[in-house]
Structures are given as C-alpha cells and as structure tokens.
Amino acid sequence: MNINDLQKCPVGYNDTPLELMPNLTRSLGGGEPYIKRDDLTGIAMGGNKSRKLVRHALDNGCTALMTFGGVQTNHGRITVAAAVKYGLKPILVLNGAKPDYCSGNLLLDRLMGADIYFVDTAAADSLPPARQKAAKSTYLEECARKIVKKFEADGHKVLRIPVGGQGVIGAAGYIQAVPEILRQMKEQGISAKYLVAGYGSTGTFAGLWAGARHYKAPFEVIGIPVEPDYRSKEETAAFINELSGYYSMGFTCSSDDIRLECGGAHAPFWGVGYNEPDEVTQRYIRLLAEQEAVFADPCYTGKVFRGFVELVRDGVIPRDENAIFLHTGGAPGLWGKEHLDQCRSSFGVVMNTSRS
C-alpha cells in the first residue's frame, strides 16, 4: 500500500499550529524554539492520538474499540472520544488497581461513558525482575480475551488497539504529519534542524522518523524516553522497517539511525518513573506555562519539554540552530490526584476564604 492512498477518517483538527515560542527564545538565547501544537487537535481536550484512529475499525465493520494503558492514559481518552464520535462502544482495559478517587483522564473517560476494566498486576511484583514483565503481560492478555468474549456475546465486533495506538495503521498518522509540518515551515519561512518528540510506545516517534526519511525532511527526529524501561532501539528500528515495507516507502532503518536523548545518568529526563510525580518535571511544566501559557502534562510532554530545553541549554542541540518541540497533549493528566497533590505542595497553592 502507498502511504498516500491510505483513507483517513476525521477525528480531530489535524492541521495544528506550528508556532514560535517568543518568550522561551529570549530566555534560551541563540536559535528559535518552535512548538507543534498537537495538544490542539480538538476532540476530548486534544492530543496526538487523534491522528491514529477509527478508519480501520469502520472499514472492517467493528462496533467497539478496545484499548489499553495506565489508569491515566491519554491514548485511552482519545480512543474513547473517537469511539463516541463514530457511534462505537468504547472499552478501556487499564493496567493498575482501581483508584479510590476518580480524577484526570479517568474522570473524562467516565463522562464519555466508557466501559472501564482495571487489571491489577501487582501480584507479579514479587517475582524475579526477569519474569515480572512476562507474567504481567500474560495476565493482562488473559483478562483482555475474557472481556472481548463478553462483548462478542452481546453481538459486538471488537477492534483491539495496542497501547498508545502503536501499529502500522496507528503510526501512519505521524508519517503523514511530516508533510504537514514541512508545508507549515515553508509557508512561515522556518528552517529547523531538529524535531524533539516523546518516546513511549513509539508509534508517534516511529511515524515521525519514517515520515522524515520518506519526505526528505530537513530535520532530525530526536526521541525523549518517558520511562526508564523504554523500548530498545532495535525493536523500534524493526517497527520502522515494518512501516517502510507496509507502505512501500523503500528505506531501511538500523538501531544506529535512531537518536534518543535520556539526560544525565543522575538526572534523566524521565524523572522518577512512568507517571510518577517528580519536582523537576513540575518545574518545567511551570516554565512552559509561565513563559508561553501552554500546559504540558507530568507523564509525557512535561518530560519531553524538559529534554527539549536542557538539550538546547547544554548545547547538545546547537544554540544557534532552530528546533521544534512536538506537544502531544495530555494536560488532563495535571488533574490526576497524585500529580495535583504534588503540584499544590510544590507551588505552595493555598486556598483562602473570606467573608464580605
């Protein structure tokens, strides 16, 4: 299949702004930092996953979308929204215990009427580290099969979407985001040698990398891992090659072609761990909000923005070169209870009451 022949199904507003960050420009000095606003895709408070969903489900007669993630998954929120928009049943299978408090993305999922299942894999934590991941994956898969059977018994045809929308269909959205960025750069007279994006389930990163190679983009795609146990370069290169073959793009990628920046050994960009509150990430969330009135989230984009700024400040991205930060959304995560509690503590937020 040729990538340009892929049929699209509108979920949000994909022609998102590419903007200069003027205050950050003055703060950092040197080149011009730009932001690609995929937090403004429109549906369910926006985010990058809107580029990846739905058409495949409709073409194959599916009546339900089921996907996976953590309790505060941004991908899950957009999948639910896409299902609602096109009259499909939204199903979330979330890896973790059911929280005592409904907040952040989870609250929005509930408002949109998603069927939510919590799969607590904590029992596997007592196993040796080498066996934990496989045990958790096996249990999650067993639960997912039971859930699918339940909905099939009710007459549904369920499309299972991987974590983060990672797959050849999902990644196509970010392959095709590259010509959009190139057009915007041309229209605005922007030259940029680097595009910095999050590196999680890798669907977004791999799509951008493949699109940059296929469309001969002038920028290098740099990935910022958002957790310490990140996917290997070898796995991502294999996935990119799968994309190239599936969409007849004609290139090959090796692990040496993939550039990841993790930060210092004692101060990695991913902070404490996946979706765990940490004060350094909070400081960079506050920096972006104070300087550009843009909100990042504590799980993904806050960490990526930290990486973006520190790479420029430290000269890893040359200070006289322009670079683009891809904002993939996720602001509802700021209102997850654990992050909200830390934010109040870190910023000294005090609620005052008065009588007139």
C-alpha positions in Angstrom: 0.0 0.0 0.0 1.2 3.5 -0.8 1.1 5.8 2.2 -0.7 8.5 0.2 -3.5 6.1 -0.7 -4.4 5.5 2.9 -8.0 6.6 3.6 -8.5 8.9 6.5 -11.3 9.3 8.9 -11.5 12.8 10.6 -11.4 12.6 14.4 -9.9 16.0 15.3 -8.3 19.0 13.7 -5.0 17.7 12.4 -3.7 20.9 10.8 -2.5 22.1 14.2 -0.4 25.3 14.6 3.4 25.4 14.3 4.4 28.4 16.5 7.4 30.3 17.6 7.8 30.4 21.4 9.0 34.0 21.7 9.5 34.2 25.4 11.4 31.0 25.5 13.5 32.3 22.6 14.6 35.3 24.8 15.2 33.0 27.8 17.3 30.5 25.9 19.1 32.8 23.5 20.5 31.6 20.2 18.2 29.8 17.8 14.4 29.9 17.7 12.4 27.2 19.5 9.1 26.3 17.9 6.2 24.2 19.2 3.9 22.0 17.1 0.6 22.2 18.9 -0.8 18.7 18.7 -2.4 19.4 22.0 -5.0 21.4 19.9 -6.4 18.6 17.9 -9.9 19.5 19.2 -11.5 16.3 20.3 -11.7 15.5 24.1 -9.2 18.2 25.0 -6.8 17.2 22.2 -3.7 15.1 21.8 -1.6 13.2 19.3 -3.6 10.0 19.3 -6.4 11.7 17.2 -4.1 11.2 14.2 -4.1 7.5 14.6 -7.7 6.1 15.0 -11.0 4.9 13.7 -10.9 4.4 9.9 -9.7 0.8 10.1 -12.5 0.0 12.6 -15.2 1.3 10.4 -13.8 -0.3 7.2 -13.9 -3.7 9.0 -17.4 -3.5 10.5 -16.3 -3.1 14.1 -18.8 -1.9 16.6 -16.4 -1.4 19.6 -13.0 0.0 20.2 -10.9 -1.5 23.0 -7.5 -0.2 24.0 -5.0 -0.5 26.9 -2.9 1.8 29.0 -2.3 3.1 32.5 -5.0 4.4 34.7 -4.3 8.0 33.4 -3.8 7.1 29.8 -4.1 9.9 27.3 -4.3 7.5 24.4 -7.3 5.9 26.2 -9.1 9.2 26.5 -8.8 10.0 22.8 -9.7 6.4 21.8 -12.9 6.7 23.9 -13.6 10.1 22.3 -13.1 8.7 18.8 -15.4 5.8 19.5 -18.1 8.1 20.9 -17.9 10.4 17.8 -18.5 7.5 15.4 -21.0 5.6 17.4 -18.7 2.8 18.6 -18.6 1.2 22.0 -15.6 2.5 24.0 -13.8 -0.1 26.2 -10.7 0.6 28.3 -8.5 -2.1 29.9 -6.3 -0.3 32.4 -3.2 -1.7 33.9 -3.5 -1.0 37.6 -5.7 -1.2 40.7 -8.9 0.7 40.7 -8.2 4.1 42.3 -10.1 5.3 45.2 -10.5 8.7 43.6 -11.8 9.4 40.0 -9.7 12.2 38.6 -7.9 13.5 35.5 -8.3 11.4 32.3 -10.2 8.8 34.2 -12.9 11.3 35.1 -13.2 12.3 31.4 -13.4 8.6 30.3 -16.3 8.1 32.8 -18.1 11.2 31.5 -17.9 9.9 27.9 -19.5 6.6 29.0 -16.5 4.2 28.6 -16.7 0.7 29.9 -13.6 0.5 32.1 -11.8 -2.6 33.4 -8.9 -2.4 35.9 -6.3 -5.2 35.7 -4.2 -5.2 38.9 -0.9 -7.0 38.1 0.8 -6.0 41.4 0.9 -9.7 42.4 3.7 -10.2 39.9 5.9 -7.7 41.6 7.1 -10.4 44.0 8.6 -12.4 41.1 12.2 -12.0 40.0 12.6 -9.0 37.7 13.3 -11.2 34.6 9.9 -12.8 35.0 7.7 -9.8 36.0 7.1 -8.3 32.6 6.1 -11.6 31.0 3.8 -12.6 33.9 2.1 -9.2 33.8 1.6 -9.3 30.1 0.2 -12.9 30.2 -2.3 -11.9 32.9 -3.4 -8.8 31.0 -3.9 -10.8 27.9 -6.0 -13.4 29.7 -8.2 -10.6 31.1 -8.5 -8.9 27.7 -9.6 -12.1 26.0 -12.4 -12.6 28.6 -13.5 -9.0 28.1 -13.6 -9.4 24.3 -15.6 -12.7 24.7 -18.1 -10.8 26.9 -18.7 -8.1 24.3 -18.8 -10.6 21.4 -21.5 -12.5 23.3 -23.5 -9.2 23.2 -23.1 -9.0 19.4 -20.2 -6.6 19.2 -17.2 -6.9 16.9 -14.3 -5.5 18.9 -11.2 -3.9 17.4 -8.2 -4.2 19.8 -6.0 -1.2 19.6 -2.5 -1.6 21.1 -1.1 0.5 23.9 -0.5 4.0 22.5 -2.0 3.1 19.1 1.3 1.5 18.2 1.0 -0.4 14.9 1.3 0.2 11.2 -2.2 1.8 11.0 -1.7 4.0 14.0 1.7 5.2 13.1 0.5 6.3 9.6 -0.9 9.4 11.2 2.5 10.7 12.1 4.1 9.6 8.9 1.6 12.0 7.3 2.1 14.7 9.9 5.6 15.3 8.4 4.4 16.8 5.1 2.0 19.0 7.2 5.0 20.3 9.2 7.0 20.8 6.1 4.2 22.8 4.5 3.9 25.0 7.6 7.7 25.5 7.7 7.7 26.6 4.0 4.7 29.0 4.5 6.3 30.6 7.6 9.9 30.6 6.3 11.0 28.4 9.1 14.2 26.4 9.0 14.7 23.8 11.7 17.2 21.0 12.0 15.7 19.1 14.9 12.3 17.9 16.0 12.0 16.6 19.5 9.3 14.2 20.4 8.3 11.8 23.2 9.5 8.1 23.0 7.0 5.9 24.8 5.0 3.1 22.9 7.0 4.6 19.9 4.1 4.8 17.4 4.4 8.6 17.2 8.2 8.6 17.2 8.4 5.8 14.6 5.9 7.5 12.3 7.8 10.8 12.5 11.1 9.1 11.8 9.6 7.2 8.8 7.9 10.3 7.5 11.1 12.4 7.9 13.0 9.9 5.9 10.3 9.3 3.3 9.6 13.0 2.7 13.3 14.1 3.0 12.7 16.4 5.9 15.5 18.8 6.8 15.2 18.0 10.5 16.5 15.1 12.6 13.9 13.4 14.9 15.1 13.1 18.5 13.2 10.9 20.9 13.0 11.6 24.7 12.1 8.4 26.6 9.4 9.0 29.2 10.3 6.0 31.4 13.4 4.1 32.4 12.2 0.8 30.9 11.9 2.1 27.4 11.6 0.2 24.2 15.0 -0.7 22.7 16.3 1.0 19.5 16.5 -2.4 17.9 12.7 -3.0 18.4 11.9 0.5 17.1 14.1 0.1 14.1 12.3 -3.2 13.3 9.0 -1.5 13.6 10.1 1.4 11.3 11.2 -1.2 8.7 7.8 -2.8 9.0 6.2 0.6 8.3 8.6 1.1 5.3 7.6 -2.3 3.8 3.9 -1.9 4.5 3.6 1.5 2.9 6.2 0.8 0.1 8.5 3.6 1.2 11.7 1.8 0.2 14.1 2.6 3.0 15.7 0.7 5.8 16.4 1.8 9.4 19.1 0.4 11.8 19.3 1.0 15.5 22.3 3.3 14.9 20.0 5.6 12.9 17.7 6.2 15.9 18.6 9.1 18.2 17.4 9.1 21.7 18.4 11.6 24.4 17.9 10.5 28.0 19.6 13.2 30.0 22.3 12.7 32.6 22.7 9.4 34.5 21.8 11.0 37.8 19.1 13.3 36.3 17.3 11.5 33.5 14.6 13.3 31.6 12.0 10.7 32.6 12.3 11.8 36.2 11.3 9.2 38.9 9.5 6.8 36.6 6.4 6.4 34.4 3.6 8.7 35.5 5.2 9.2 38.9 5.2 12.8 40.3 8.6 14.5 40.4 9.6 18.0 41.2 11.9 18.6 38.3 9.2 17.8 35.7 6.9 20.0 37.6 9.4 22.9 37.3 9.5 22.5 33.5 5.7 22.3 33.3 5.6 25.6 35.2 8.3 27.1 32.9 6.2 26.4 29.8 3.0 27.7 31.4 4.7 30.9 32.7 6.5 31.7 29.5 4.1 30.6 26.8 0.8 29.9 28.5 0.9 26.3 27.3 0.2 23.4 29.6 2.2 20.2 29.5 1.4 17.0 31.4 3.5 15.2 34.0 3.6 11.8 32.3 4.8 12.7 28.8 5.0 16.2 27.5 6.4 17.8 30.7 9.4 15.4 30.4 9.8 15.9 26.7 9.8 19.7 27.1 12.4 19.4 29.9 14.5 17.4 27.5 14.0 19.9 24.7 15.1 22.8 26.9 18.1 21.1 28.5 19.3 19.9 25.1 19.4 23.5 23.9 20.8 24.9 27.1 23.6 22.3 27.2 24.5 22.8 23.6 23.5 19.2 22.6 21.2 20.9 20.1 23.5 23.8 18.9 22.3 27.0 20.4 22.3 28.8 17.1 20.0 26.2 15.4 16.2 26.2 15.3 14.3 23.2 16.8 10.7 22.1 17.1 9.1 20.6 20.2 6.2 18.3 19.5 3.5 18.9 22.1 1.3 15.7 22.0 -1.3 16.9 24.6 -2.1 15.2 27.9 -3.0 18.3 30.0 -5.9 16.4 31.8 -3.1 14.4 33.5 -2.3 17.5 35.5 -5.6 16.8 37.4 -4.7 13.2 38.3 -4.9 13.2 42.1 -1.3 12.2 42.7 0.0 15.0 40.4 -2.5 17.6 41.6 -1.5 16.9 45.2 2.2 17.3 44.4 1.5 20.4 42.3 -0.3 22.1 45.3 2.6 21.2 47.6 5.4 22.2 45.2 3.8 25.5 44.2 2.5 26.4 47.7 -1.1 26.7 46.5 -3.2 27.8 49.4 -7.0 28.1 49.3 -8.2 31.2 51.1 -11.7 32.0 52.1 -13.1 35.3 53.2 -16.5 36.9 54.1 -17.7 40.2 52.9 
